[in-house]
Amino acid sequence: MEEAGNTLLLLVLLVDLYAVSTSRIQGCIRASALHGVLLAALPGTLHGHLGTHALVIGLGTLAVKALFIPHFLMRALRQVQIHREVEPSVSQHRNLLAGTCLVAFAFWLAQRIPVPNSTMPTLLVAVALATFLLGFFLLVSRRKALTQVVGYLMVENGVFLFGLNLAGSMPLVVELGILLDVLVSVFVFGIILFDIREEFDHIDTHALRELAD
Amino acid sequence: MTLAFLIALPIAGAVFCMWQRELSRHFVALLSTAVGHALLVGSVWMHGASAVTLGPLFAVDPLGLIVLSLSSLLFLVAAFRAVPYLLHATHDPKAAPRVFVPCLLWFLAAMTVVATTQHLALLWAAVEGTTLATAPLISFYRRRGALEAAWKYLILCSLGIAIALLGTFCLGVAADASGQPASLLVNDLRRLAPFVPRSWLVASFVLALVGYGTKMGLAPMHSWLPDAHSQAPSPVSALLSGVLLNGAFLGILRFYQVTLAAADARFAQDLLLALGVLSMIFGVGLMAQQRDYKRLFAYSSVENMGILALGAGLGPLALAGTLFHMINHSLAKSALFLLSGNILRRFGTTQAPEVRGLQEAIPATAVLLVTALFAIGGVPPFSPFWSELLIVRAAVVAQHPAIAAVVLFLLASGFLASIAVVMPMLRGKPSNSGTAAPLESWSSWIGPALLCGALFTLGCYYPGWLDRALGSAVAQFLPPNR
């Protein structure tokens, strides 16, 4: 089981790097769908058994993060008809380089602060931190509002991965509450996105700078 | 049972409104929920807070009760103000009046959970819920500025809150490491705090402070706050400043409770002090260059959140004053934002230099505006004077005379800066721009008048029940008896 868990974690890391280095918004959305699938499979794999609790959370994650959200984002992408779907300010090589540096930092940090009496693979914290940091990077380095939403989802996924370290699992209602928050947040992001599109005719966040002191 | 009703009532109201297209039914749902919620909170006071629990996850503790009561009271005031406001907004083709009431009620539901839950991850989920419920309210008018503010608010607060969840999980990892069965319930964590690895405890507090601090508007993570507060409809601004910020502060205080239960919490106090002073400097500095009166009040919120963080950082001695100041700030700032809505309605602008003759045009609003401004500026006999005095006194007692001096200087500067903007608005001849409503209806100023009355009363007479409530809340920060 340790083998399978580590493989899944490495796949998460690869998807992270893909999301950061691609310049196409569709690519980012697909990456977040893949994340959803991997995250749904991880809790059961890591804990080695599949209780009702893990099953409910796994299926919920699959439905929300792998199916609903990517579908919703793709639809939003079609509806707002972004003419240039390529981020103008993205250099793939530079992003990949920056992403790799962040991954290296995450691994170094995970080594420095080992999780005390954890039964989880040591890779977990490193990958969780890397996903968190790369999501953060995606969010601040891109202009298109949709890519920023994907960045936010990656940050959230990183925190979810880190949460797998908790031995005493949380009450089901709390975990479902967190999942519901993610679902609703993408919904609200979408609503405001449509309004922005109506008003500004595009969703380039660099134009959102009327308010300042 | 009371607690189940408290949470279920606003949810039921919100769901009801999402199925109803008639605005008049929305109003009925809004007002009856607001009144019912306030009555239920009143019954919690009657029963005594400790008797009210629901499962392992929910319980009303003295600290949560203060936040809950403030939320309920201010929601009631804002709800009554929101009805005429919304009727007026139906003339605006871009506004979406049908999302308004459901979002307000979801916000109340999420805030109730924030104030009553004992589970830190559920607390997190509810704080994020308040962000999601208020974002469509900020973009209500769908003008460019409003949409920009809502987007900034969503991105920054969601991100900040994600950091807070990382902090929550760090605390969980720390509790697991103590070798005893652990949960994320505050009281369990406080019991285990002395036995957890220090590095994880520090990490969790820092992450939670940065995360919830973003939502609370502490500098340098405050940049969403002035935009959101100035662009939102005024009843919503009042709720953001008077209710939402307290929820984020409660998040920080929960982590602070746990950290104080560990042996040495010096680092947490120093961090709170530093962020508090920084927020005051940012808030006052930016107040001094404002021409927009709503942004002025927003930066005053940044300043006051700084005072709260600083007061918490001074240790248990200043906590009673800090919680008292939280109450005072909420009352005063809600009044100010509700009044700013009256000015905006009459003059059609938020630029202070374009507003003249307030005294002649809307006299009741003008008088109350000055009253609330003096109150929040710390002028006796209003209650913020006493809470600020308590905090400054604690700074002196805690051997931080420099901080006390800086705080006094900043408080005075902030007061002068706001007076300098608002006083010229009062005099002169009113211009007739905007949607001129010639008569000032009583419904526009009765809520702020009640809030100003409360500030005056609390300043002259400090009731015993309030002292007991604050005292038992402060006791929750002292190390548990073992």
Boltz contact constraints between the chains, C-beta under 6 A:
constraints:
  - contact:
      token1: [A, 115]
      token2: [B, 173]
      max_distance: 6.0
  - contact:
      token1: [A, 116]
      token2: [B, 177]
      max_distance: 6.0
  - contact:
      token1: [A, 116]
      token2: [B, 197]
      max_distance: 6.0
  - contact:
      token1: [A, 152]
      token2: [B, 158]
      max_distance: 6.0
  - contact:
      token1: [A, 155]
      token2: [B, 162]
      max_distance: 6.0
  - contact:
      token1: [A, 156]
      token2: [B, 162]
      max_distance: 6.0
  - contact:
      token1: [A, 159]
      token2: [B, 162]
      max_distance: 6.0
  - contact:
      token1: [A, 159]
      token2: [B, 165]
      max_distance: 6.0
  - contact:
      token1: [A, 159]
      token2: [B, 166]
      max_distance: 6.0
  - contact:
      token1: [A, 162]
      token2: [B, 169]
      max_distance: 6.0
  - contact:
      token1: [A, 163]
      token2: [B, 169]
      max_distance: 6.0
  - contact:
      token1: [A, 165]
      token2: [B, 173]
      max_distance: 6.0
  - contact:
      token1: [A, 166]
      token2: [B, 172]
      max_distance: 6.0
  - contact:
      token1: [A, 167]
      token2: [B, 176]
      max_distance: 6.0
  - contact:
      token1: [A, 168]
      token2: [B, 182]
      max_distance: 6.0
  - contact:
      token1: [A, 170]
      token2: [B, 121]
      max_distance: 6.0
  - contact:
      token1: [A, 174]
      token2: [B, 121]
      max_distance: 6.0
  - contact:
      token1: [A, 174]
      token2: [B, 122]
      max_distance: 6.0
  - contact:
      token1: [A, 177]
      token2: [B, 125]
      max_distance: 6.0
  - contact:
      token1: [A, 178]
      token2: [B, 125]
      max_distance: 6.0
  - contact:
      token1: [A, 181]
      token2: [B, 125]
      max_distance: 6.0
  - contact:
      token1: [A, 181]
      token2: [B, 128]
      max_distance: 6.0
  - contact:
      token1: [A, 184]
      token2: [B, 132]
      max_distance: 6.0
  - contact:
      token1: [A, 185]
      token2: [B, 132]
      max_distance: 6.0
  - contact:
      token1: [A, 188]
      token2: [B, 132]
      max_distance: 6.0
  - contact:
      token1: [A, 188]
      token2: [B, 135]
      max_distance: 6.0
  - contact:
      token1: [A, 192]
      token2: [B, 139]
      max_distance: 6.0
  - contact:
      token1: [A, 192]
      token2: [B, 150]
      max_distance: 6.0
  - contact:
      token1: [A, 192]
      token2: [B, 151]
      max_distance: 6.0
  - contact:
      token1: [A, 195]
      token2: [B, 142]
      max_distance: 6.0
  - contact:
      token1: [A, 195]
      token2: [B, 147]
      max_distance: 6.0
  - contact:
      token1: [A, 196]
      token2: [B, 147]
      max_distance: 6.0
  - contact:
      token1: [A, 199]
      token2: [B, 144]
      max_distance: 6.0
  - contact:
      token1: [A, 199]
      token2: [B, 147]
      max_distance: 6.0
  - contact:
      token1: [A, 208]
      token2: [B, 148]
      max_distance: 6.0
  - contact:
      token1: [A, 210]
      token2: [B, 144]
      max_distance: 6.0
  - contact:
      token1: [A, 210]
      token2: [B, 145]
      max_distance: 6.0
  - contact:
      token1: [A, 210]
      token2: [B, 148]
      max_distance: 6.0
  - contact:
      token1: [A, 211]
      token2: [B, 145]
      max_distance: 6.0
  - contact:
      token1: [A, 211]
      token2: [B, 148]
      max_distance: 6.0
  - contact:
      token1: [A, 211]
      token2: [B, 227]
      max_distance: 6.0
  - contact:
      token1: [A, 213]
      token2: [B, 286]
      max_distance: 6.0
